[in-house]
């Protein structure tokens, strides 16, 4: 595999973060996402007051999320190098990374769908709104398993990635645990827009993407050196 292609794939992680955040800014998710306790008129206005702009923002965000796929594939390539003939953690990382991408993509499509018809009933708009948020964060266990798989693989063999990369992944997995409580809270730090759910998850998600992109770029370079005949 051309090392330039591998490097471009590794950069998919940071690109995913940047494009997704731009989409969220356009849609109005940032800087202050609507909480589960927002009144129905406010929720309806969010989607249908400027439906073209809001929908475009979520379409852009969905494009950003898809850029995560090349990084997942690149991580798998290097986990295969580490594990050899029985790459169970590499397969686990690949499967959970792909599933996580789909779970992150689905809320963007649901929210874009909410902007499609301005005559939707309040109940339908609210359902699409709730479904998106309650899929995006509480269904985070797949991402946790992906991080745990990477962490265990790295801590078992530091020949490809440095040891601290494994600890970062385990920390990211732990940081997502509060997200499951978003099913039970309508306000406060454990609501879907709370500091322990939205802001902590967003921060550590960005840390993960940039850390793994850097680690993969370094691993690509070392792999290319190994392939050069002496």
Backbone torsions as a table, in degrees:
resi	resn	phi	psi	omega
1	UNK	NA	131.8	177.3
2	UNK	-59.4	129.2	-178.1
3	UNK	-64.0	-27.3	178.2
4	UNK	-65.3	-39.1	177.6
5	UNK	-65.2	-43.8	178.1
6	UNK	-60.7	-39.7	179.3
7	UNK	-66.6	-40.8	177.0
8	UNK	-62.7	-39.6	178.3
9	UNK	-64.4	-40.6	179.0
10	UNK	-62.4	-36.1	-179.4
11	UNK	-74.0	-5.4	175.8
12	UNK	-61.0	-29.9	180.0
13	UNK	-64.1	-58.5	176.1
14	UNK	-58.5	-37.6	178.2
15	UNK	-62.6	-38.4	178.2
16	UNK	-60.9	-43.2	179.7
17	UNK	-62.9	-50.0	-175.0
18	UNK	-63.3	-48.5	-176.9
19	UNK	-67.4	-40.9	178.9
20	UNK	-62.8	-44.2	-179.7
21	UNK	-65.8	-36.7	175.2
22	UNK	-61.9	-44.4	177.8
23	UNK	-60.1	-42.8	179.1
24	UNK	-65.6	-36.4	176.8
25	UNK	-64.6	-43.3	179.1
26	UNK	-64.4	-42.1	-178.4
27	UNK	-72.0	-24.0	-178.8
28	UNK	99.4	6.6	176.1
29	UNK	-64.7	-41.7	176.3
30	UNK	-102.4	148.3	9.7
31	UNK	-89.9	-2.2	-175.3
32	UNK	-137.8	94.3	-178.7
33	UNK	-66.8	147.2	176.4
34	UNK	-65.1	135.4	178.0
35	UNK	-88.5	169.1	179.9
36	UNK	-65.4	-18.5	179.5
37	UNK	-91.9	5.8	-179.3
38	UNK	-63.7	137.5	179.5
39	UNK	-65.3	151.9	-175.9
40	UNK	-55.6	-43.5	178.6
41	UNK	-58.3	-35.5	179.1
42	UNK	-69.8	-39.7	177.9
43	UNK	-64.7	-45.4	-179.9
44	UNK	-62.1	-43.7	-179.8
45	UNK	-63.5	-35.4	-180.0
46	UNK	-57.4	-43.8	-176.0
47	UNK	-87.3	-33.9	-166.4
48	UNK	-114.1	-3.7	176.3
49	UNK	-72.8	-42.1	175.6
50	UNK	-132.4	70.3	-171.1
51	UNK	-62.6	-35.4	-178.5
52	UNK	-66.4	-46.9	179.3
53	UNK	-64.0	-46.1	-178.6
54	UNK	-64.2	-45.5	178.9
55	UNK	-62.5	-40.9	178.7
56	UNK	-62.6	-38.9	178.0
57	UNK	-60.4	-42.6	-179.5
58	UNK	-72.6	-31.7	175.0
59	UNK	-65.0	-43.5	177.1
60	UNK	-62.2	-43.1	178.4
61	UNK	-61.0	-38.6	179.1
62	UNK	-65.4	-36.8	176.0
63	UNK	-64.5	-39.0	178.2
64	UNK	-63.1	-43.4	-178.4
65	UNK	-61.5	-37.0	180.0
66	UNK	-62.9	-27.8	179.9
67	UNK	-66.0	-11.8	177.1
68	UNK	-69.5	-25.7	-175.2
69	UNK	-57.7	-46.3	179.9
70	UNK	-61.2	-34.1	177.7
71	UNK	-66.9	-41.9	177.2
72	UNK	-57.1	-44.6	180.0
73	UNK	-64.1	-40.6	-179.6
74	UNK	-66.2	-41.4	175.7
75	UNK	-58.8	-42.8	-180.0
76	UNK	-61.8	-40.1	178.3
77	UNK	-56.2	-44.5	-177.0
78	UNK	-77.4	-30.1	174.1
79	UNK	-67.8	-34.9	174.6
80	UNK	-60.8	-41.7	177.4
81	UNK	-59.3	-39.8	-175.8
82	UNK	-73.5	-38.5	-171.5
83	UNK	-91.3	-23.2	177.5
84	UNK	74.6	-127.3	-169.3
85	UNK	-77.0	-19.1	-178.9
86	UNK	-124.4	72.6	-172.1
87	UNK	-84.7	57.6	-175.6
88	UNK	-65.2	-37.8	179.5
89	UNK	-71.0	-34.0	176.4
90	UNK	-63.7	-43.9	178.0
91	UNK	-65.5	-39.6	179.0
92	UNK	-63.6	-44.6	178.3
93	UNK	-61.0	-42.8	-178.5
94	UNK	-65.4	-45.2	-178.4
95	UNK	-66.5	-47.0	-178.2
96	UNK	-70.9	-33.3	176.2
97	UNK	-64.4	-42.4	178.2
98	UNK	-65.6	-41.8	179.4
99	UNK	-66.7	-38.7	177.4
100	UNK	-62.0	-41.7	178.2
101	UNK	-58.1	-45.0	-179.9
102	UNK	-64.6	-40.4	179.1
103	UNK	-67.7	-32.0	175.9
104	UNK	-75.5	-30.6	-179.3
105	UNK	-74.3	-39.5	-174.8
106	UNK	-56.5	-45.8	178.8
107	UNK	-58.9	-37.0	178.9
108	UNK	-62.1	-39.6	-179.7
109	UNK	-70.4	-38.4	177.8
110	UNK	-64.4	-43.4	-179.7
111	UNK	-68.5	-37.9	175.4
112	UNK	-64.0	-37.1	178.3
113	UNK	-62.0	-35.9	-179.4
114	UNK	-63.8	-24.1	-179.4
115	UNK	-88.8	-6.0	-169.3
116	UNK	-70.1	-39.8	-179.3
117	UNK	-122.3	123.0	-178.6
118	UNK	-77.1	-10.1	-179.8
119	UNK	-99.6	15.5	177.7
120	UNK	-63.3	149.3	176.9
121	UNK	-70.4	156.1	178.0
122	UNK	-57.5	-40.3	-178.2
123	UNK	-62.8	-39.5	-179.7
124	UNK	-67.7	-44.4	178.5
125	UNK	-60.7	-44.6	-179.2
126	UNK	-65.0	-38.0	179.0
127	UNK	-63.9	-45.9	178.8
128	UNK	-63.3	-39.4	177.8
129	UNK	-60.8	-51.3	-179.1
130	UNK	-64.6	-43.1	-178.9
131	UNK	-58.8	-43.9	-179.4
132	UNK	-59.8	-49.5	-177.9
133	UNK	-67.6	-38.1	-175.9
134	UNK	-81.1	-9.0	169.8
135	UNK	-91.2	-38.9	-172.9
136	UNK	-63.3	-44.4	-174.0
137	UNK	-105.7	-53.9	-176.6
138	UNK	-62.5	-25.6	179.7
139	UNK	-86.6	37.2	-170.5
140	UNK	-86.6	-5.1	-172.9
141	UNK	-60.7	-29.9	176.3
142	UNK	-63.1	-41.6	178.2
143	UNK	-65.1	-38.8	177.1
144	UNK	-59.4	-44.8	-179.7
145	UNK	-64.8	-36.5	175.4
146	UNK	-60.5	-47.9	179.4
147	UNK	-62.8	-41.1	179.7
148	UNK	-63.9	-41.0	178.8
149	UNK	-60.8	-45.5	178.4
150	UNK	-64.1	-45.1	-178.2
151	UNK	-59.5	-46.9	-179.7
152	UNK	-64.4	-43.2	-179.5
153	UNK	-61.1	-44.4	-178.1
154	UNK	-67.5	-42.3	-178.9
155	UNK	-70.7	-19.8	178.1
156	UNK	-84.5	-22.3	-176.7
157	UNK	-155.9	104.1	-176.8
158	UNK	-93.9	23.2	-178.2
159	UNK	-77.2	-20.7	-177.8
160	UNK	-107.1	-52.5	177.8
161	UNK	-111.3	144.3	176.5
162	UNK	-65.8	155.6	-174.6
163	UNK	-57.4	-38.1	-176.5
164	UNK	-63.6	-24.9	176.7
165	UNK	-63.4	-36.6	176.1
166	UNK	-63.9	-43.0	179.2
167	UNK	-66.3	-37.2	177.1
168	UNK	-60.3	-42.9	-179.8
169	UNK	-65.3	-39.8	177.4
170	UNK	-66.2	-38.4	176.5
171	UNK	-62.8	-43.2	179.1
172	UNK	-61.2	-42.5	178.6
173	UNK	-59.1	-45.0	179.7
174	UNK	-65.1	-36.7	-177.0
175	UNK	-65.3	-21.0	-179.3
176	UNK	-87.3	-8.9	-177.4
177	UNK	-57.1	-41.9	-180.0
178	UNK	-60.3	-18.6	-175.3
179	UNK	-61.3	-31.1	-177.7
180	UNK	-66.0	-21.9	-179.1
181	UNK	-76.0	-8.1	178.1
182	UNK	-62.7	-19.9	175.9
183	UNK	-66.8	-19.7	-169.2
184	UNK	-115.7	-5.7	-175.2
185	UNK	-123.7	134.5	177.9
186	UNK	-102.0	-6.8	178.0
187	UNK	-157.5	168.2	178.0
188	UNK	90.6	-174.4	-174.1
189	UNK	-66.7	-19.2	-178.8
190	UNK	-101.9	4.9	170.1
191	UNK	-73.2	165.5	-174.3
192	UNK	-64.8	-19.2	175.7
193	UNK	-103.5	11.9	-176.3
194	UNK	-80.8	167.3	-175.1
195	UNK	-65.8	-32.8	-177.9
196	UNK	-86.4	-8.3	178.5
197	UNK	-111.9	-71.3	-175.4
198	UNK	-66.5	-55.9	-170.7
199	UNK	-73.2	-39.2	176.8
200	UNK	-66.4	-45.1	-179.4
201	UNK	-64.2	-42.5	179.6
202	UNK	-62.9	-41.7	-179.7
203	UNK	-64.1	-49.5	-177.2
204	UNK	-72.6	-29.2	173.8
205	UNK	-61.4	-44.3	178.1
206	UNK	-65.1	-41.8	177.2
207	UNK	-58.7	-44.7	179.2
208	UNK	-59.7	-48.8	-176.1
209	UNK	-61.3	-45.1	-177.9
210	UNK	-73.2	-37.2	178.4
211	UNK	-63.3	-48.0	-177.2
212	UNK	-70.5	-31.7	175.5
213	UNK	-63.4	-46.8	178.4
214	UNK	-62.1	-45.3	-178.6
215	UNK	-62.4	-40.2	-179.9
216	UNK	-70.0	-37.8	176.9
217	UNK	-61.1	-42.7	177.6
218	UNK	-65.4	-42.0	179.8
219	UNK	-66.6	-36.5	176.5
220	UNK	-60.4	-41.9	-178.7
221	UNK	-65.3	-44.5	-179.8
222	UNK	-68.0	-35.4	178.6
223	UNK	-66.1	-40.1	178.9
224	UNK	-63.6	-38.7	178.1
225	UNK	-64.2	-38.9	-179.5
226	UNK	-65.9	-29.7	-177.4
227	UNK	-80.7	-15.1	179.0
228	UNK	-74.1	122.7	-179.2
229	UNK	-64.8	137.4	-179.3
230	UNK	-80.3	NA	NA
